[in-house]
């Protein structure tokens, strides 16, 4: 097949590589000319994705994968077009911002030719594929969906850093606007993906047709919103446990020993492109989902709550030398999307603290580019807040933070014995 992938970011590029590695001719289109140039040189434009560089080094010189900024070069004549353009959410209104996706869809429509399967993999509010993309594609192309081309939704379900492994591990969900479109989607994804055997699933791992685009849209929102709500519940339990001298981690371990309990872990922040965002997409079409809204607000409040606890122990934070350990949103991943570092630094700064940020994955210049002053281990500090569960931080000790008067461990990553004698707050445990 000839396949076009629209948007060559941290999901789109590995997808394009996966398709090419499965024996197909792939052309990716992206508005970032520098990224396109880097990819065409056979070099990964971002670090940290397992096996990406080795696959690019093989596929690009072989002519199986190339990139362009020109939709006219990528779209016409494609058997399938897969679109993974980012969708943003307004921080104030929580409404989806379709600007980038609308622009990409109009460009795609302008060059769409008959016989093409169009699959959207970007997570969407329920109903978007049918009510927004179908009429936009039909109007821009002059073609009729279901007759001249087919449109489906098939959500990406992978984590950056392990995309190729996740593509094999999880069923590929598809939902069409017609049975014929769904059949095309099944055939397409079966030709570009390979799946691990899994005995724990109710049916064989592979391409799962959910019967409609709306069902596939909801499935992605439901699986991610579940995690946010579960973390919100864990945070609620953690706040209560800490006030009453209870170790919530022992409680959670005990609860989860029974097969009907799957309580997640509390923490200072829920970051990344998915979990903090998709509940808001769900709420955009189900505004009465109070449980979803409450959990999202609670999770978003955790950095401020922990900074307030620190202030309650140290007194005024005015002039306090504070360091936030970790800029990344999760351990081992060089990515700051919706990272808790931002609200944590903001809360500390609002109380007059002199705030620095440390992260083993970022250079000082990269931290400054994010708006932070860098911190070097060994410099004097009064307060440390562990925001990211990097492996490096599990062995951090008072000697690494001279003068430390309080550590707030937002991930329960530090060793209590190592910190004996130094005041320590852990989310979900008594101070």
N, C-alpha and C positions, 0 to 999 in steps of 0.2 A: 504493500500500500504506500501511497504518498500521503504523509501526515503533516499538518501544520499545527504548531503549538504557539498560542498567543500569550506572551508574557513569560520571560525566561528568568524568573526569580528563583527563590529557594525551593519552590515546589515545581514550577514550570520547567526549569532546566533539567532536573533529575527525571521528570516525566519524559521529556524529549529524548534524553539519553536512554531511558528504559525502552522506549518505542524503537529507537534505532538499534539498540542492542538485541532486540527481538527480530531483527532482520528487515526492517522497513526503512524507507527513505524519509527523513524528517527534516523539515525546515522550521526554524523558530523565528518569530517576529517579536521585536521589542523596541520600545521608543528610546532606550538607552543605547546610544551609538557606541559608547565606550565598552559597555558589556558585550555588545554584538562583536566588536573588534576582538575583544579578549577571547570570546568563545571560538571565533573563527581561527584564532591562533592555537586552539586546542588547550587553552588554559582556563581553569576554573575561576570565575569572577568573584567568588566568595569562598572563604575557608570553612572547614568543619563538616562537610558532607562526605560520609564514608564512601569510598570507591568512586567518587565522582571524577577526580582527576585522572585516575587510571583508565576509566572508560572514555573520557574525552580524548585522551592521548591516542586511543585506538580508533575511535569512530570518526573523528574529524578528518584526520589524514586519509582515512579510507573513503571519504566522500559520502558517508551515510548520514552525517549531521552537519548542518550549517545554520547560520543565523543571518537575519537581515532586519533593517528598520522599515522595509517597504512591504506593506500588505499586498500590493499588486504582484509582488514576487512570490509571496507565500501562499495566498489563499486560492487563486484560480486553479482549478483542476485537482484540488486536494480531495482524496477519498474521505478524509475525516479532519475536522478542525477541533482542537481541544483548547478551551480558553480558561486561563487561571489568573486573570487580572485581579489585583486587590480590590476589595470592597471596604470602605471605611465607614465608621460610625461617628456621628457628631457627639462630642463629649458632653455637650450641654443638653441637647434634646433627646439623645439616644436614638435618633433617626438615622437610617442608612444613607450614606452619601455615594450615589451611583456615578459620580462624574467620570472617573477613570473607566469604569465598565461601560458606560454609555458611549464614550468616545471610541473605545475598542470595538464595541458591537457595531457602531455605525461604519467604522472602517472595514470591518469584516463583511458587513452586508453589501458594501459598495463593490466588493470583488468576489462575492459568493457565486459559485457556478452550480448548475443542476447536478444532482446525484451525491451531494456532500452530506455527511453526517456531522452535525455541530453539537458538541458536548461541552456544557459548562461545568467546571469542577469547583469554582469559587463558591464558598458557602453563602447561601441566599435566604432571605425571608421566604416563607411558604407562599407559593403562587407567582413568584417572580419570573420563572422560566416561561410560564404560559401567558401571563398578563403583560409582561414588559418585553422580554427578549423576542418572543414570537412576532408580535406586530412590528417591532423595530427592524428585525431581520427581513420580514416580508416587504415592508415599505422601502427599505434601502436597496433591496436586491431586485424587487419586482417578481420574485419567485414565491411560490405557495408552499408553506410548510405541510408536510404529510404527503405531498405530491412531487414537488421539485427537489425538496431537501427535507431532512429529518432533524429534529431538535430534541435533545434529551438533557437531563441533569444527572450528573454522577459525581458525588462529592469526594474531594480528596480527603483521606483519613490517615495521613502520615504525619510523623514528627520530623522536623528538620534534624539533620545529623544521622538519621537512620531510615531515609526514604526508601531505599531499595529493599531493605529487609521488611519494612512495613507493607510495601506493595505486595510482597509474597504472603505476608502473615494474615492480613485482614481481607474479608470478602469485599469485592468491588460492587458497590450498590449502584443500580441504574434505575431511572424512571423516565419513561417517554411520554410524549403527548399522544402517541398512537401505538398500537401493537406492532405495526411495521417498523416504527422508529425504535421501539424497545428491542426488537429482534436485531436490527442493524447494530445497536449499541452492544448487545450481548456478543455478537459475532466480532465486533471490533475489539472489545476489551479481552476477549478470549484469545485473540491473535497477538496481543501486545503485552499481556501479563502472564506470569506463571505463579502458581499458588502452592504454598506448603500444605501438606496434609495435617488436618486438625481433628482429633477425636472429640474435642470439647464442644463442637458446634452442632446445632440441631440438624444441619444438612451439610453436604460437602462444601468445602471451601472453594470459592470461585466467584463467578459473576452472578449476583443475586438481583433479579428483576423485582422491584417493589410495586409494580403495577401502575404507577403514575409518577410524574415529576414531583407532584406535591408531597407524596409519601417519601420520596428520596430526599427532598429538601428538609422535611421535618425530621427524618432520621438523623441527619448530621446535626441539626440544631438540638435534638433531644439528647444525643449521646454526649455532647459537650456541655449543655446546660445542666444535665445531671451531675456532672463533675463539679461545676461551680456551686450548685445547690448543696451537694454533699460536703464540699469544703466549707461552705458557709455554716452548715450544721456542726461540723467539727470545730470551727472557730467559736461558735456559740458555746459548745460544750467546754472548749478550752478556757474561755474567759470565765465561765462559772467555776470550773475546777480550780483554776488558779486562785480565785477569791476564797475558796473553801479548803485550801491546803491539800487538794487532791491531784495526783499525777494522772492527767487525762490520757497519756500514752499507755499506761497500764490498763486503764478503763477500755480504751479502744482495742487493745490487744485481746482483752478478755471478751469483749463483745464480738469481735470478728472470729473468735474460735467457734462460734455457732454459725452454720452455713447461710443463715438468712440475714446476717449483718455484714455490711461492707463499708464501714465508716472510714472516710479518708483521714488525712492528717491535717491538723491546723497549721497555720503559717502566717507570716507577716504580709504576704501579698500573693495574688494570683496574676501571673503575667503571661506574656506570649501573644501571638496573633489570634488565638482561638478562644480560650476559656473566658477571658474578660470581655470579649466582643460578642460572641454568638448568643449569649443570653439576651443581649440588647436587641439583636436581630429578631430573636423569637418574640420579645415583648412588642416589637413594632407591629406585629400582626395579632398578638394576643395580649392586649394591654391589661386584661383582668388577671393575669398570672401573678398574683401578689407574692406567692412563695418565691418565684424567680427573682422578682424585683428586690425583695427583702434580703435574699442571700447575696445578690450582687452588691447592694449597698453596704452590707456588713463586711464583705470581703474587701471592698474598697476603703473601708474605714480603718482597717487593721494597722497600717503604718502610723496614722495619727494616734490611735489608741496606745500603741507601744511607746511612742515618743512621750505621750502624756504620762505613762507609767514611769518612764525614766526620769521625767521632771519631778514626779512625786517622790522619788527616792533621792535624787541629787539636789532638789530644790530648783531655783531658777537656773535655766540653761544659758542665760546671758553670758557671753564670753567663753562658754565651755568649748574645749577642743574636742570635736566629735568626728568620728570616721564611720562611714557606711561601708561595710565589707561586702562587695559584690555589686557590680552595675548590671550584669546579665540577669535576665528574668528567671533563668534556671541554671543549675550547676552544669558545667562542662559545655555550655553553648554560648557562643559569642554573638549574642542578640539581646537587644534592649527593648524590644516591642512591649509596651505596657508594663515595663519592669517596675517593681516596687521601689527601686532606687529613687525615682523621681518624686513621688509623694513623701518618701522618708526624708530626703534632703529638704524638701519644701517645708515639712513640719518642723524639722530641726532649725532651719533658717528663720522661720517665723518666730521661734522662741529665742532668737539672738545667738544661737550657737555658731561657732566658726567651723564649717563643715568641709571635710575632705572625703574623697571616695577612693577605694582601692579595689582592684580586680586583676587577678593574675593573667587574664586573657587579653587585657587592654594595655596599651602603652600610655604613658602620661599624656602624649599629644592626642591620642584617641579619646581619653577621658576629658581633656579640655575641650575637644570638639563637641562633646556631649553637654558641655556647660558646667563641668565639674572641675574642682581643684584636686589634683591627685595627691594621694597619701602614700608614703613609703613606710613599710613595716620597720619598726625601730624608732620612729619619731614619737615624741611625747604626745599623749592623748588622754583625755579624761573619760570619754564615753565612746563605746564601739557598739554599732548595731549590725549584726550579721544578717544580711538581706538575701544572699545567694548561697545555696548549699554546694559551693565548689568543694571538691575533694581536698584542696589545699587548706581549707579552713577547719577541717575536722581535727587537725593537730595544733591549731593555733593556741598559744599560751600567753599568760600575762607578760612574759618576758618579751614577746613580740610587740607588745603595746605598752611601752613604758609609761608609768603614771596612771594606768587605767584604774578608774574608780567604779565603773559599772560596765558590764557587757550585757547587751540585750540580744539573745540568740533567737532570731525569728524563724529558725528552721530546725531547732533541736539538733544541731550538728556538732556542737562542742562537747567535750568530755567534762562531766561535772567534777571528777576528781582533779583534773588539771586546773580547774578554776576554784578549788577550795580556798576559802579565805578572801575571795574577791566577789563582791555582790554580782549576782547573775540573774537575769530574768529570762525565762524560757516560755514561749507561747504554750499555754496549756499546763503549766506546772507552777507550783507555789514559788515565790521569790525566795 
